[in-house]
Amino acid sequence: MLLLFHHMVYFLHFDFQVRSKLESLDGIVPPTNGFFISSTGMKNVWLSMEHQAILWCNQLVVQVSHTLLSLIESKTGQPFPEANKRLAVFARMLRSGIPQSFNWMSSYRSKNATGSQVHTLSSCPNNVHWNDDGLDRDLYIQTTTMTVLAMDGRRRWLDIHKLGSDGKGHFMFVTNLAPCFGIRLHLWPDKGKSASEMAASKRVLEVTSKLVQIPSGPAPRQIEPGSQTEQAPPSAVLWLSPEDMHGFRFLTVSVAPRPTISGRPPPAASMAVGQFFNPDDGKRDLSAQFMLLSTHSQKELLLKEDHPLALNLSFTVSLGLLPISLSLTTTGCGIQRSGLLAEEAGDMENSRLCKLRCFPPIALAWDHTAGLHILPNLFSETIMVDSSPALWSSTQGSEKTTIMLLVDPHCSYKARIAVSETSAASRFLLLYSSQIVGFSFAAIFFALMRQAHAWDLDLPMPSMLVAVESNLRIPWPFLLLGFVPILFSLFISLLKSQPLPPLASFAFVSTICYVFANGSVILLVLVSQLVFYGVAIIHVFIKSRWQECEGNICLAFLHWFINLSSGFFSLRVMRVLRVNPLLVTALAAITLGCIVHPALGLFILILSHALCCHNALCSNARMKELLDFKDVGNERSQQFASKHDAGLNQNIQLEENSSSSPDSSRSFGDTQLETFHHRHGLLILHLLATLMFVPSFVAWLQRIGMGHSLPWFLDSALCIGVILHGILNSKPEFISMFSFPEICGKEVRLDFIYLLAGYYSYVAGLGLVPYRVFYAMAAIGFISCALRILYRRSREKGEPRFGRKKRSHRH
């Protein structure tokens, strides 16, 4: 617990935000020595750790300080030596009693060494004195609902057997009076005569300590004594189950007399409402279908007068995934009996009277992961809990959220429930962004697998757009690529003896994330492809017009400058760079990635991919333009085509000679298009990899003036592997060189390696560790390097060629 407080104090002094998943001490501190608690469920804090709710800082420090002081034993001046006593102090001072009282934490209650519950009932302090009221001042409640509207110094008697019949064996009580000082509750085995008998009788059980605090809204203003304008909000709640009242006949609610001290302002309005009720009457199970349909039209729940004080709304989908907008409107409070017409139930006078009679509703939201959230004065609110449902690490029950509504039974309400679309979309991206990133890499690997497979089968290589779209084809591609990894992750959980996540929600949300990741990759591929095609068309258009204007005198100076610059490019160094562009790219990228930052090395690799894609498209566009001009038969076009042939002859002569196709020019165009498709896939893959280094690169830029340090060895090694993957697989012909010896009678090709890399990336996304995709890319790069070395050695020794022969481009 001191470790937890150390981290709390640390975050108080530095403006950091930490997700609740990272705050948990699960696996670090055993349950017998500590517990997890959210600031939203901490007594006297009741606020989340968001920057917008910065007021929690001071309240949390005060509460923690009081807790640490309570660890000191008054007699010795030293902390309690027993761990169970220290744990009891922490639980009593920090944790709200609401989850235990409402049986929401039955499996998480802290127990001491003997197995008994840490929380025990205790009587009020001895310094609290009450007057000895006679029976003539007592009130006998004959209805299941009782109300206290003032501090009248009376005691209410409730017959448990009579009022708790017909299944209404539970008692709920809310009040804004201070426990012990303003109100006390006792259980009696039989009827007593005076308050002095309560102290003398050991058979009378005081349950005032079971009143648990809840945050209350601002108290209603009183301009003058007695001028109350609305009902006060509750500040404490009590729930007694039939087990708690077993063996007792009566329940008494004693209210202290109104304090009358001269010179002090009048006390705030007092209220207390209690009710015997059946929990099943107020239970509502809201299914996933109900929540999804509420996105189109609000769903309404009508609560008539004399409804249960506690309404239990159970959502089958966590509000951490689908936040809801909940509004409560008062439609009546029994004032029709006073002469008002039913049609006037919504007018201003009705609203004023209902505010005077009905206490403001309260929502208690309980989530298995996020804990307790309390929303006082609830009339219209977007309810959201900070939980992470449907993850691989989630446990059973984490996909549900329970909301307990405390509403005045004297009044009728109309509740409107609707899923907040904007909040749901933002929560989905926030919760599952890591998962979507891992799935995006998996989608790209699957697309590269299809391209490599098509090349091995001597089929036209599909574009990245077509390859990614094929990942979503139903049934087999989608099931094999999108659902099999989910089953594999469950198998891993069984092998590690880990608890299985909720299967339905886990599979459904993971599938949605996979579809969303494929859609995001398709959008990225489409945008980049349009950019490449647009730039290539503009480039070819400008170059063709440039060749038409070669004889223009106005451009003589520009021609002279180009001829002068061509002399620079004819130098030996530049010739070497032009002959070995891959070697230069690899050296520059590895140097920057290992010495400066990995993002810079990957940026060089992306530039190389982009230039290759542009050159391939420009060559393909020029070839198609040449063929179009030859087919037209126009004299002017033929002249331009002859000039164009002369310019292209040097570039395409080698390709025409190496092609076995009867139509050499058509085969060259198809080859350039396949080169574009192949390099475009590598560009998208390495672009996402570079984007993952952007946060680290921004932090590195901020530290430039603070000294330089080399990148971590692991980052540099992974960067080298990714660069090798991009360089050694930059051409489609290199796919044929990637071949393992036969394993189990089948040759292992690059398409199978891409399939394994896609599965690995998928599982990494499920585990919320998308950075592990670098391991897969680096492994492919190092394997490609090793196979290339083996390929060259086998060719130098004259051994049978390692890998397949380069396929022809006949389509």
Order of alpha helices (4+ residues) and beta strands (2+ residues): alpha-alpha-alpha-alpha-alpha-beta-beta-beta-alpha-beta-beta-alpha-beta-beta-beta-beta-beta-beta-alpha-beta-beta-beta-alpha-beta-beta-beta-beta-beta-alpha-alpha-alpha-alpha-alpha-alpha-alpha-alpha-alpha-alpha-alpha-alpha-alpha-alpha
